[in-house]
């Protein structure tokens, strides 16, 4: 009986609904990132500073195991166009399928690029407006 209960609890825990999905249909839960810093970047294909910033964001996510990077396509195109834009921008980090500003408890950004820093405790720590580099993002993260 005890083994059956453990199996049921394990299955239920694995079936938890995602908090959000990316443009590829993958589900994510904010709780899975407790203890890590989340960097959420708002971008658009027509934003020259955004285009320049994308490689810095990719490097940040790839070079630091305690940091995860997500993107938000400011223009919120239909799914097929969103995927095509991500490919054109050479974005390798997940991009939200819908704008997370309400879930994050922030105002929807109106200037691009905008980057939201969510601390390891799950709380929004900073909002950075304007283009960033890996170094400026690390400085903002360390500043808390």
TILO-538504 format. One record per residue (C-alpha): x, y, z. Coordinates in pm, whole numbers, plus 50000, padded with zeros to 5 digits. Layout:
XYZ...
This chain:
500005000050000502825023750090504485017849750501205025549573500815058249765504385068549678503715060449311500475080749306502125110749476505055108849235502745108048934500685137149063503795157849129504985151048774501635162248630501665197048780500315222848539502915246648396502825283348492503665292848135504605278247799507135288547539506605292747167507575256147116504815244247350507165234647636505735240647983507615257148270506945261948641508365291548830508945268949131511465249148927513705280048916513775287249289517425292349379518275305349029518095340048884515655344348597516435370448333513375378948124514075400347819511505419147610512565422747247511205429446896512535422546548512435459746458514465470046765518135474446667519405474547030517425442547091519085425446797522515435746925521685424147278520495388647192524025373147175524795388147519521675371947664522535338547503526055340247651524665348947994522425318447997525095295147859527925307048085526155307148422524405276348561522615297148825520965319848566518155311448323517175334248038513715337447884512485360947616509245379047541508395389347186506945424147246504815422746930503155389547024502745376646667500765345146583502575312946682503995304346338505375339446289506765339746645508785308146574510045322646244511105355046416512945335846688514825316546422515685348546230516945364746551518965332846627517465331446977518335299147156516665306047493512945299047546510495326747451507195330147637504115322647428502245350547610503405381847791504145373248158503895408748297500735402148500502075369648647505275388048741503325416748898504985443248684503785469648441503955459248079507175473747936506745501647680510425507247594512665481347430514745463747519513575458947877515025431948100513435419248422515645403348688513855377948909515945367849208516565332549338513685338349582511225342849293510765380249350511265406849083514455425149183515155449548900513875462848572516575473748329515625495848036517945497747738520495474047589522565452547824525705431847799526585400147983528715421348218526025447348293523495419848355525845401948594526465434848774522715440648810522185405048934524985407849191523695441549310520475423849407
